Amino acid sequence: MDEGIVGICESDLDSGISALLVRYLFDKPSIMTNQSLDTVHNLVTYMHCWALTKLYGIEKEPLPHEIDRHGESYGLGAVPFVNFPEGEILTTIKISMLKKKIALRSGKIVKTVTDDDRACRVKVIVEDNAEKILEKYDWDTFGLHRVSFLGDYKREIGYAAKLLGLKLVEEDR
């Protein structure tokens, strides 16, 4: 992903298409994530077991990173780990080709979890309307994964949805 080549794990074609959209519209890599919702504090934890280092763009300098142990395999294997920049906006999307829709949300990065080996190793906590996301969550259309990338691109994704004939679902509004 840091080299501009899109690769998505778990054979998630819609996440791959979502990552390609991000790559070609914004020249940025993206990270496919699972998520957990904290409706009490309006936080979303995005997580997976790898991270990209060129969060600001393919041609930009990589953020400091390290190779760390894999989370759910009890330290077997290695993953790239990077601290996401606090205070920045993280835009999150997911295209459903079958249903001709695109899910969209964005929030402010609160912190990167560095000391929790449970589940996925890379975890970034984002302030967003978790209650609204839960209310609008459409498992059948979008599944579990979402694709996240650095920057506030809600308006541009809305324009792209219109041009591509996709119904826009703002999950956090």
C-alpha positions as CSV (number, residue, x, y, z in Angstrom):
1,M,0.0,0.0,0.0
2,D,2.9,2.4,0.8
3,E,4.2,1.8,-2.8
4,G,0.8,2.7,-4.4
5,I,-0.2,-0.9,-5.0
6,V,-3.5,-1.9,-3.5
7,G,-3.7,-5.1,-1.6
8,I,-6.5,-6.2,0.6
9,C,-6.6,-9.3,2.8
10,E,-9.5,-11.7,3.5
11,S,-10.6,-11.7,-0.2
12,D,-12.8,-8.7,0.5
13,L,-13.5,-7.4,-3.1
14,D,-15.6,-4.4,-2.0
15,S,-12.8,-3.3,0.3
16,G,-10.4,-3.7,-2.5
17,I,-12.5,-1.5,-4.8
18,S,-12.9,1.0,-2.0
19,A,-9.1,1.2,-1.5
20,L,-8.6,1.6,-5.3
21,L,-11.0,4.6,-5.3
22,V,-9.0,6.2,-2.5
23,R,-5.7,5.5,-4.2
24,Y,-6.8,6.9,-7.6
25,L,-8.8,9.9,-6.3
26,F,-6.4,11.1,-3.5
27,D,-3.1,9.3,-4.2
28,K,-3.2,7.9,-0.7
29,P,-3.0,4.4,0.7
30,S,-5.8,3.2,3.0
31,I,-6.2,0.5,5.7
32,M,-8.9,-2.1,5.7
33,T,-10.3,-2.4,9.2
34,N,-12.7,-4.0,11.5
35,Q,-14.4,-1.7,14.0
36,S,-15.9,-1.7,17.5
37,L,-18.3,1.0,18.7
38,D,-18.3,2.7,22.1
39,T,-21.7,4.4,22.1
40,V,-21.2,5.8,25.7
41,H,-18.1,7.9,24.7
42,N,-18.9,8.3,20.9
43,L,-15.7,6.5,19.9
44,V,-14.9,4.0,17.1
45,T,-11.9,1.7,17.4
46,Y,-10.7,0.8,13.9
47,M,-8.4,-2.2,14.0
48,H,-6.5,-4.8,11.9
49,C,-3.1,-6.5,12.0
50,W,-1.2,-4.3,9.7
51,A,-0.7,-0.6,9.1
52,L,0.6,1.6,6.3
53,T,3.3,4.2,6.9
54,K,2.6,6.7,4.2
55,L,-0.6,8.0,5.7
56,Y,-0.2,11.5,4.1
57,G,0.3,10.1,0.6
58,I,2.2,7.8,-1.7
59,E,4.8,10.5,-2.5
60,K,5.1,11.7,1.1
61,E,7.6,10.7,3.7
62,P,6.6,7.6,5.8
63,L,5.7,8.1,9.4
64,P,8.0,6.4,11.9
65,H,7.1,2.8,12.3
66,E,8.3,-0.5,13.7
67,I,7.8,-4.2,13.1
68,D,5.8,-5.6,16.0
69,R,4.3,-8.9,17.1
70,H,1.0,-10.1,15.6
71,G,-2.0,-9.6,17.9
72,E,-4.4,-12.6,17.8
73,S,-1.7,-15.1,17.1
74,Y,0.0,-14.6,20.5
75,G,3.1,-13.0,19.1
76,L,3.7,-15.4,16.2
77,G,4.4,-13.5,13.1
78,A,5.1,-9.8,12.6
79,V,3.2,-6.7,11.5
80,P,4.1,-3.1,10.6
81,F,3.0,-0.8,13.4
82,V,2.6,3.0,13.1
83,N,1.2,5.6,15.5
84,F,-1.7,7.4,13.7
85,P,-1.4,11.2,14.0
86,E,-3.7,12.5,16.9
87,G,-6.1,15.3,16.0
88,E,-6.2,14.4,12.3
89,I,-9.4,13.4,10.5
90,L,-9.8,9.8,9.4
91,T,-12.3,9.3,6.6
92,T,-13.8,5.8,6.3
93,I,-15.7,4.3,3.4
94,K,-17.0,1.0,2.0
95,I,-18.4,0.5,-1.5
96,S,-21.0,-2.2,-2.1
97,M,-20.9,-3.1,-5.8
98,L,-23.8,-5.5,-5.5
99,K,-26.1,-2.9,-3.8
100,K,-24.6,0.2,-5.6
101,K,-24.0,2.0,-2.4
102,I,-21.1,3.6,-0.5
103,A,-20.9,4.0,3.2
104,L,-19.2,7.1,4.5
105,R,-18.1,8.5,7.9
106,S,-15.3,10.5,9.4
107,G,-13.9,11.5,12.8
108,K,-11.0,12.9,14.6
109,I,-8.2,10.5,15.7
110,V,-7.9,10.4,19.5
111,K,-5.1,7.9,19.9
112,T,-3.4,4.8,18.7
113,V,-3.6,1.9,21.1
114,T,0.0,0.7,21.7
115,D,-0.3,-1.7,24.6
116,D,-3.2,-4.1,23.8
117,D,-2.4,-7.5,22.2
118,R,-6.0,-8.7,22.2
119,A,-7.6,-9.1,18.8
120,C,-6.0,-7.1,16.0
121,R,-2.6,-5.5,16.8
122,V,-3.1,-2.1,15.2
123,K,-5.9,-0.1,16.8
124,V,-6.7,3.6,16.3
125,I,-9.5,5.3,18.3
126,V,-11.6,7.9,16.5
127,E,-14.1,10.3,17.9
128,D,-17.3,9.9,15.9
129,N,-21.1,9.5,16.3
130,A,-20.9,5.8,17.4
131,E,-24.6,5.7,18.3
132,K,-25.7,6.9,14.9
133,I,-23.2,4.4,13.2
134,L,-24.7,1.6,15.2
135,E,-28.3,2.7,14.3
136,K,-27.4,2.9,10.6
137,Y,-25.1,-0.2,10.5
138,D,-26.1,-2.3,7.4
139,W,-24.3,-5.6,7.7
140,D,-26.0,-7.2,4.7
141,T,-24.9,-4.4,2.4
142,F,-21.4,-3.5,3.7
143,G,-20.3,-6.4,5.9
144,L,-17.8,-5.9,8.7
145,H,-14.8,-4.2,7.0
146,R,-14.4,-0.5,6.2
147,V,-11.5,1.3,4.5
148,S,-9.9,4.2,6.3
149,F,-7.5,6.9,5.2
150,L,-6.1,10.2,6.5
151,G,-7.8,13.5,5.7
152,D,-11.3,15.0,5.6
153,Y,-12.7,13.9,2.2
154,K,-16.4,13.6,2.9
155,R,-17.4,16.2,0.3
156,E,-15.2,14.6,-2.4
157,I,-16.5,11.1,-1.7
158,G,-20.0,12.5,-1.9
159,Y,-19.2,13.9,-5.4
160,A,-17.6,10.6,-6.4
161,A,-20.7,8.7,-5.3
162,K,-22.9,10.9,-7.4
163,L,-20.7,10.5,-10.5
164,L,-20.4,6.7,-10.0
165,G,-24.2,6.3,-9.5
166,L,-23.7,5.0,-5.9
167,K,-26.2,5.8,-3.2
168,L,-24.4,7.7,-0.4
169,V,-25.0,6.3,3.1
170,E,-23.6,8.7,5.7
171,E,-23.3,6.3,8.6
172,D,-22.5,8.9,11.2
173,R,-25.2,11.5,10.3
